[in-house]
Amino acid sequence: MLKVHPDRPALAEDMAPDALDRYYWYMAELVAYCREAGLPSSGQKHEVVERVRAHLAGRPQPASKPRAARQVKVPARSLPPGGPRKLALDQPIGPDYKCDAETRAFFESEIGPHFHFTAHLQRYRRNHVGAPLTYGDLAREWVAEFERRKDKNYKSTLMHTWEYNNFVRAYLADKPRNAGKTMKDAAAAWNAVRQSCGPRDYASSIARASPEVES
């Protein structure tokens, strides 16, 4: 792990909850704290952060997302020998969902040969709350995202804890300051910001580096 800010406190029971925002925390540190405190340690980083935050503040734990209804497995003897999985638009997505060749072929038959698995579709599926999604729901969301991307000003939504992605995107978009810079340069800038105290978004890093001159 890279160095962290020298003033960063230890992640312990008596730590102020707002320290979770002032300093950068590795997922491994958050998971270790959850295990020591007897909290669930599963989930994405933003879920684990909120769990730790609630515990430090003495608040009830955030409600867990309901698990998708478990599908009943069909006995192997009733499946066609060596036959492909039967997929349909109204078929619920179960825990056995796979981004494999058969699933891709199904979506290509419904959407077109331009279909491909995307990070957005994965996030949409994993973060969904409510009635179980169907393959049709995934197909419609993929097409909707495909259409949104035709707008040159469209930018996909990034989770607020995906700080690296947000920082690098903003860094590379700042052409006046970073013309000719590469992903390697953006990553190096992020690593410096990650060790700081305070907001770690790109705009805040620029404000700290270039304070207004008092008149």
C-alpha positions in Angstrom: 0.0 0.0 0.0 1.1 3.6 -0.7 1.8 6.0 2.1 -1.1 7.8 3.7 -1.3 11.3 5.3 0.8 11.4 8.4 -2.0 12.9 10.4 -4.5 10.2 9.5 -5.9 8.6 12.6 -6.2 4.9 13.3 -9.4 3.4 12.1 -10.8 2.5 15.5 -13.9 2.8 17.7 -13.1 6.3 18.9 -12.3 7.8 15.5 -14.5 10.7 14.4 -16.9 9.6 11.5 -15.9 12.6 9.4 -12.4 11.2 9.1 -13.7 8.8 6.6 -14.1 11.7 4.2 -11.0 13.7 5.1 -8.6 10.8 4.5 -8.3 8.0 2.0 -9.0 4.4 3.2 -8.1 1.2 1.5 -10.8 -1.4 1.1 -8.7 -3.9 3.0 -8.6 -1.5 6.0 -12.4 -1.1 6.0 -13.0 -4.8 5.7 -10.6 -5.5 8.5 -12.4 -3.0 10.7 -15.8 -4.5 9.9 -14.5 -8.0 10.9 -13.0 -6.7 14.2 -16.2 -4.9 15.0 -18.4 -7.8 14.1 -20.0 -6.1 11.1 -20.7 -7.6 7.7 -17.7 -7.0 5.5 -19.2 -7.9 2.1 -20.4 -5.5 -0.6 -18.9 -2.7 -2.7 -16.7 0.0 -1.2 -19.4 2.6 -0.8 -21.5 0.1 1.1 -18.7 -0.8 3.4 -17.9 2.9 4.0 -21.4 3.7 5.0 -21.5 0.6 7.3 -18.3 1.8 9.1 -19.7 5.4 9.2 -22.9 4.3 10.9 -21.0 2.2 13.4 -18.6 5.0 14.4 -21.6 7.4 14.7 -23.6 4.9 16.8 -26.4 4.8 14.3 -28.4 1.7 13.1 -26.7 -0.1 10.3 -27.8 0.7 6.7 -30.3 -1.8 5.4 -28.8 -4.4 3.2 -30.0 -4.8 -0.3 -32.5 -7.7 -0.7 -31.0 -10.7 -2.4 -32.5 -11.8 -5.7 -34.9 -14.6 -5.3 -33.1 -17.9 -5.6 -34.0 -19.8 -8.7 -35.0 -23.5 -8.4 -32.5 -25.5 -10.4 -34.0 -27.8 -13.0 -32.7 -31.4 -12.6 -30.0 -32.2 -15.1 -32.0 -35.1 -16.5 -34.8 -32.8 -17.7 -32.3 -30.7 -19.7 -31.6 -31.5 -23.4 -28.4 -33.4 -23.5 -25.6 -30.9 -24.3 -28.3 -28.3 -25.2 -27.8 -24.6 -24.7 -29.5 -22.7 -21.9 -32.9 -21.4 -22.8 -33.0 -17.6 -22.4 -36.0 -15.3 -22.8 -36.7 -11.6 -22.4 -39.2 -12.3 -19.6 -36.9 -14.7 -17.8 -35.7 -13.4 -14.3 -32.0 -12.9 -13.8 -30.8 -15.3 -11.1 -27.6 -15.8 -9.1 -26.3 -18.0 -11.9 -26.2 -15.2 -14.4 -23.1 -15.4 -16.6 -21.4 -13.0 -19.1 -20.6 -15.9 -21.4 -20.9 -16.7 -25.1 -24.4 -18.0 -24.8 -25.7 -14.9 -23.0 -23.9 -12.6 -25.5 -25.4 -14.5 -28.4 -28.9 -14.1 -26.9 -28.5 -10.3 -26.5 -27.1 -10.1 -30.0 -30.1 -11.8 -31.3 -32.4 -9.4 -29.5 -30.4 -6.1 -29.8 -28.1 -6.6 -32.8 -24.5 -7.6 -33.5 -23.2 -4.4 -31.9 -24.1 -5.7 -28.5 -21.2 -6.2 -26.1 -20.9 -6.5 -22.3 -20.3 -3.2 -20.6 -19.3 -2.0 -17.1 -22.5 0.0 -17.0 -24.7 -3.0 -17.5 -22.8 -4.9 -14.7 -23.3 -2.0 -12.3 -27.0 -1.7 -13.3 -27.5 -5.4 -12.5 -25.6 -5.5 -9.3 -27.0 -2.3 -7.8 -30.6 -3.0 -8.7 -33.1 -3.0 -5.8 -36.6 -4.3 -6.0 -38.3 -6.9 -8.1 -35.9 -9.3 -9.8 -34.6 -8.1 -13.1 -35.3 -9.9 -16.3 -33.2 -10.4 -19.4 -35.5 -7.9 -21.0 -34.7 -5.3 -18.4 -31.0 -5.7 -19.1 -31.6 -5.5 -22.9 -33.7 -2.3 -22.5 -31.1 -0.7 -20.2 -28.3 -1.6 -22.6 -30.1 0.1 -25.5 -31.0 3.1 -23.4 -27.3 3.5 -22.4 -26.3 3.0 -26.0 -28.6 5.8 -27.1 -27.4 8.1 -24.3 -23.8 7.7 -25.4 -24.7 9.1 -28.8 -24.8 12.5 -27.1 -21.2 13.8 -27.2 -21.8 15.7 -23.9 -23.0 12.6 -22.1 -20.9 11.2 -19.3 -21.7 7.9 -17.5 -22.3 8.1 -13.8 -19.5 6.9 -11.6 -20.0 5.8 -8.0 -18.9 8.5 -5.5 -16.3 6.1 -4.0 -14.7 5.5 -7.4 -12.4 8.3 -6.6 -9.6 7.2 -8.9 -11.9 7.0 -11.9 -13.5 10.4 -11.2 -10.1 12.0 -10.7 -8.5 10.6 -13.8 -11.5 11.5 -16.0 -11.4 15.1 -14.8 -7.6 15.3 -15.0 -7.5 14.2 -18.6 -10.5 16.4 -19.5 -8.6 19.5 -18.3 -6.8 20.2 -21.6 -5.5 23.7 -20.7 -3.5 22.3 -17.8 -2.8 18.8 -18.9 -2.4 18.9 -22.6 -0.2 16.0 -23.7 -0.4 14.3 -20.4 -1.1 10.5 -20.2 -2.9 8.1 -18.0 0.4 7.5 -16.2 0.6 11.2 -15.4 -3.0 11.2 -14.2 -2.3 8.1 -12.0 0.8 9.8 -10.5 -1.3 12.9 -9.7 -4.0 10.8 -8.1 -1.4 9.0 -5.9 -0.2 12.4 -4.6 -3.8 13.5 -3.9 -4.6 10.2 -2.2 -2.0 10.9 0.5 -3.5 14.4 1.2 -6.0 15.5 3.8 -9.4 16.8 2.6 -11.4 16.4 -0.6 -9.7 14.2 -3.2 -11.6 15.3 -6.3 -9.6 17.0 -9.1 -11.2 20.4 -8.7 -10.2 20.5 -5.0 -6.6 19.5 -5.8 -6.3 22.4 -8.3 -7.7 24.8 -5.7 -5.1 23.6 -3.2 -2.3 23.9 -5.6 -3.3 27.3 -6.9 -4.7 29.3 -3.9 -6.1 32.7 -4.7 -3.7 35.6 -4.0 -5.2 37.9 -1.3 -5.3 41.5 -2.4 
